[in-house]
Amino acid sequence: MGALCRIAAATFLAISVGFTPSYSQIPIAGPATSWTLAPLLKTVTPSVVSIAVRRPLTQNERSLLDDPLLQEPNGAPTSPDQYNSYAAGSGVIIDGGQGFIVTGGHVVDRASEIVVILADGRSLAAKMVGVDRETDIAVVKVLAGSLTAIRMGDSERTQVGDFVLAIGNPFNIGQTVTSGIVSTLRRRSFGSDRFEDLVQTDAAINLGSSGGALVNLEGEMIGMNVAILNSGDSSSASVGIGFAVPINTVRTIAHQLITYGSARHGQLGLAVASVRSDNLQTSGYTDAAGVVIVRIESGSWAALAGLRVGDLITTFNFLPIRDPVDLQVKTALTRVGDMVELTIVRQGKPLSVRAKLTEPSEQKPS
């Protein structure tokens, strides 16, 4: 599924009985009064590509294809190419010198052939670098230099109400630009994915836009379009509710995929709750920012680091913690084996604690 500013100037004329405006009194639109995003788009659109994918059918899909009850009478015999499916999506060049392109994980997952179509019409074969299904982010590489890489912004600075542009390849019709605003931030609860922390926008996003860029009016990519909320019918058309993975998440996962070929998501080995949780019997934290530790796994690195139940975690690697999901996302986007620094409050006193991130199966050293 594809994920995912209009500026107008109005002139008002005062009209009264017996008043006839002359042509000289009516403003004539010209270069000084027109509004356009064309100069911005000239710098951004070369970084956004279309992606065509061929992938083999799964065994279940092949079984359905070979089912004689589902075949047309006197139909043509099955050919090897019938065991492939084809899809189209979008991508964004993040390293023009080395040819790295980021896209949606579901766009290229299980692909046997990937073709990238640049904004200038060139088609290039691409190879998979890595895909992370948990964040739905993938990186592919083309053998071409001097490509135009997009400028990446800082999604921590993105605000509700910011004007944004969505650029992609909807319905495989070619590069398309739509406009809107950031509708809300940190959108969650649309699935079981523990990494949900999405930017919501009303810029029109449709099938095929997955992997495209969500950019601000400074020409910076602030998110990667990945999903829409459709109307519930079979059209899957945009209803003005689209979602993008924040660029800080894209940058982090893309770096891991390029460096290691995979993304390994760390954990601290503890459970936390909001300070305003109804079932949290903790006094003194009701107006505090952060999350309270309610459980520490035995033998975890959190226990080794000296963290205790009742500690208030206020920052993770010097970034503020807003709620339990915020800590979960920040932890999961940090690679296994990294040391992180936490600021906690214990009995009213701030403390700094360093802990190592592990995978769920890992235990602290003996």
Order of alpha helices (4+ residues) and beta strands (2+ residues): alpha-beta-alpha-beta-beta-alpha-beta-beta-beta-beta-beta-beta-beta-beta-beta-beta-alpha-beta-beta-alpha-beta-beta-alpha-beta-beta
